[in-house]
Amino acid sequence: MSAAPEPALDIVIRIRGLRTQFGANVIHDGLDLDVVRGEVMGIVGGSGSGKSVLLRTIIGLNAPTAGRIEIFNQEVTNATDEERRAIQRRVGVLFQDGALFSSLTVAQNIEVPLAEHTSLSPELRSEIADVKINLVGLPLDAANKYPSELSGGMRKRAGLARALALDPEILFLDEPTAGLDPIGATRFDELISELRDALGLTVVMITHDLDSLNAICDRIAVLLDKRIRVGTMQKLMADDHPWLRDYFHGPRARAAMNGPKEVEQG
């Protein structure tokens, strides 16, 4: 008897031949990437490799010079406004430091995408904001606070609550643990992992944090030479590319692989 065929992968993001450039500066050239439903994909690369540019291009904030991007099998680079809005309702984004509106409270920030994409009543939007605040582990009294009244970790959680407002299927995170102390970063990683499992999210996470890569990422996409190389942590650690060797075998990588250690008090 012949073996049963392998089940087809449910690819929710498909990128082919992506080229992005600003003037004469080419950032990506011939970049291909697939993201599978339900995985946590980490994106890493050296300074200037275009990690945030890639994220902004995928979500439509940058126009690619060439190539094709599909989200949920919908080609987005030439999508109509209506088609783009339909995709946006299924996607959440957490930018660095939360990117909250400073003049709005946490609850009002969370309600922004609800007001933009739904016809829900103000009362129901407020109830949903309270649910999202609780979901990300913020105290309920954070609802009426302004971003300036929150710690860095609380701002990130508030930004995450806003990103989850529309119950997205894909969650994009841009350096989610940057600026957090080791305890705060670990707790944020744990929160993302719990939300992925509880909500069935697909997570695309730009990070430089080796601990996060080791703790929660199923696969890692590395921006190298204007293209991308994808694999598990183990596969990439075995790669002999000079940047990969330095990144995955340097002292910071060894510390991440060996687990947390006690920090000496100065």
C-alpha positions in Angstrom: 0.0 0.0 0.0 1.2 3.5 -0.8 1.8 5.9 2.1 -0.9 8.4 2.8 -0.2 11.8 1.3 1.1 14.5 3.6 -1.6 17.0 4.5 -1.3 20.3 2.7 0.0 23.2 4.8 -2.4 25.9 5.5 -0.3 28.9 4.4 -1.8 32.2 5.6 1.0 34.5 4.3 2.7 33.8 1.1 5.4 36.1 -0.3 7.1 35.6 -3.6 9.9 37.6 -5.3 9.5 40.6 -3.0 11.6 43.6 -3.8 11.6 46.7 -1.7 13.7 49.7 -2.2 13.9 53.4 -1.3 15.6 55.3 -4.1 18.8 53.4 -5.0 18.8 51.6 -1.7 17.5 48.0 -2.2 16.3 46.4 1.1 14.9 43.1 -0.1 15.5 41.5 -3.5 13.7 38.3 -4.5 12.5 37.5 -1.0 10.2 34.5 -0.5 8.4 33.5 2.7 5.6 31.3 3.8 3.9 31.5 7.2 1.7 28.6 8.3 -1.5 28.9 10.3 -1.0 28.5 14.0 2.8 28.9 14.1 4.9 31.5 15.8 7.4 32.8 13.2 10.3 34.9 14.5 12.0 37.3 12.1 15.6 38.3 12.8 18.4 40.0 11.0 21.3 42.4 11.4 20.9 46.2 11.7 19.6 47.6 8.4 18.5 44.2 7.1 14.9 45.5 6.8 13.0 43.6 9.5 10.5 46.4 10.2 10.3 47.3 6.6 9.2 43.8 5.8 6.5 43.9 8.4 5.2 47.2 7.2 5.2 46.0 3.6 3.3 42.8 4.5 0.6 44.9 6.3 0.4 47.4 3.5 2.1 50.4 5.0 4.9 50.2 2.4 4.4 49.5 -1.3 6.8 46.9 -2.7 8.7 47.6 -5.8 8.1 44.2 -7.2 6.8 40.8 -6.1 3.6 39.3 -4.7 2.1 39.2 -1.2 -0.9 37.0 -0.3 -2.7 37.0 3.0 -5.5 34.4 3.4 -5.0 33.6 -0.3 -5.8 37.2 -1.2 -3.3 39.1 -3.2 -2.8 42.3 -1.2 -0.4 44.4 -3.3 -3.2 45.2 -5.8 -6.2 44.7 -3.6 -9.1 47.2 -3.7 -9.8 49.3 -0.6 -12.7 47.1 0.3 -10.5 43.9 0.0 -7.7 45.5 2.0 -10.1 46.5 4.8 -11.5 42.9 4.9 -7.9 41.7 5.5 -7.2 44.3 8.1 -10.1 43.1 10.1 -8.4 39.7 10.4 -5.0 41.1 11.4 -3.7 42.7 14.5 -0.4 44.7 14.9 1.6 45.6 17.9 4.2 48.3 17.1 7.2 49.1 19.2 6.3 50.5 22.6 2.6 50.0 21.8 2.2 53.1 19.6 -0.8 54.2 21.6 -2.6 57.4 21.0 -1.4 59.6 23.8 -4.5 61.7 24.1 -6.8 58.6 24.5 -7.2 56.3 27.5 -6.3 52.7 27.2 -10.0 51.7 26.8 -10.4 54.4 24.1 -7.3 53.2 22.3 -8.7 49.6 22.2 -12.0 51.0 20.9 -10.4 52.7 17.9 -10.3 49.6 15.6 -13.8 48.6 16.8 -15.2 52.0 15.8 -13.4 51.9 12.5 -14.3 48.4 11.4 -17.6 47.6 13.1 -21.0 49.2 13.8 -21.1 48.2 17.5 -22.7 50.5 20.0 -20.4 52.5 22.3 -21.6 50.4 25.2 -20.6 47.1 23.6 -17.3 48.6 22.5 -16.6 49.5 26.1 -17.4 46.0 27.2 -15.1 44.5 24.6 -12.3 46.8 25.7 -12.7 45.6 29.3 -12.5 42.0 28.1 -9.3 42.7 26.1 -7.7 44.5 29.0 -8.3 41.5 31.2 -7.1 39.1 28.4 -3.7 40.7 28.3 -3.2 40.7 32.1 -3.8 44.4 32.8 -5.7 45.5 35.9 -9.2 46.7 35.0 -8.4 50.2 36.4 -5.9 50.6 33.5 -8.9 51.2 31.3 -9.1 54.9 32.3 -5.4 55.6 32.4 -3.5 57.4 29.6 -0.3 55.9 28.1 1.9 58.4 30.0 0.6 56.9 33.2 1.7 53.4 32.3 5.0 51.6 32.6 6.7 50.3 29.5 5.5 46.8 30.0 1.9 48.0 30.6 2.0 50.1 27.5 3.0 47.0 25.5 0.1 45.0 27.0 -2.3 47.9 26.2 -1.0 47.9 22.6 -1.5 44.2 22.5 -5.1 44.5 23.8 -5.8 47.0 21.0 -4.2 44.6 18.4 -6.6 41.9 19.7 -9.7 44.1 19.6 -11.1 42.6 16.4 -10.2 39.0 17.3 -7.6 38.7 14.6 -6.3 35.5 13.1 -2.8 36.8 12.5 -0.9 38.9 15.1 2.2 40.9 14.0 4.6 42.0 16.8 7.4 44.4 16.2 10.2 44.0 18.9 7.6 43.1 21.6 10.1 42.6 24.4 12.5 45.6 23.5 13.0 47.8 26.6 11.6 45.3 29.0 13.6 43.8 31.9 14.3 40.1 31.8 11.3 39.2 34.0 9.0 41.4 32.0 10.2 40.0 28.8 9.7 36.4 30.0 6.2 37.2 31.1 5.4 38.8 27.8 6.7 35.7 25.9 4.5 33.5 28.1 1.5 35.7 27.4 2.0 35.5 23.6 2.4 31.7 23.8 -0.8 31.4 26.0 -2.8 33.6 23.6 -1.6 31.7 20.6 -2.8 28.4 22.1 -6.1 29.9 23.5 -7.1 31.9 20.5 -5.6 29.9 17.7 -3.4 32.8 16.5 -0.7 32.8 13.9 2.1 35.1 15.2 4.8 36.9 13.2 7.3 38.4 15.5 10.2 40.7 14.7 12.7 40.4 17.5 16.4 40.6 18.4 15.7 38.7 21.6 17.3 35.2 21.6 15.4 34.2 24.7 12.1 34.8 22.8 13.3 32.9 19.8 14.3 29.9 21.9 11.2 30.1 24.1 8.2 30.5 21.8 9.1 30.5 18.1 8.4 27.4 16.0 10.4 28.6 13.1 12.8 31.5 12.5 13.2 33.6 9.3 16.6 35.3 9.0 17.1 38.2 6.7 20.4 37.6 4.9 21.8 39.2 1.8 18.4 40.9 1.0 16.6 37.5 1.1 15.4 35.2 3.8 16.4 31.9 5.2 13.9 29.9 7.2 14.4 27.0 9.7 14.1 25.8 13.2 16.5 27.0 15.8 18.5 23.8 15.5 18.7 24.0 11.7 19.9 27.6 11.7 22.4 26.9 14.4 23.9 24.2 12.1 24.2 26.7 9.1 27.7 27.9 8.4 26.7 31.4 7.1 29.0 33.8 9.0 26.2 36.0 10.4 24.2 33.0 11.5 27.3 31.5 13.2 28.0 34.7 15.1 24.4 35.2 16.0 23.6 31.7 17.2 26.9 30.7 18.7 28.0 34.0 20.4 27.9 34.4 24.2 24.3 35.8 24.2 23.1 32.8 22.3 24.8 30.4 24.7 23.2 32.1 27.6 19.8 31.9 26.0 20.2 28.2 25.2 21.4 27.4 28.7 18.4 29.1 30.4 18.1 32.0 32.8 20.8 32.6 35.3 20.9 34.6 38.5 21.9 38.2 37.9 24.6 39.5 40.2 23.6 42.5 42.3 25.8 45.5 41.8 
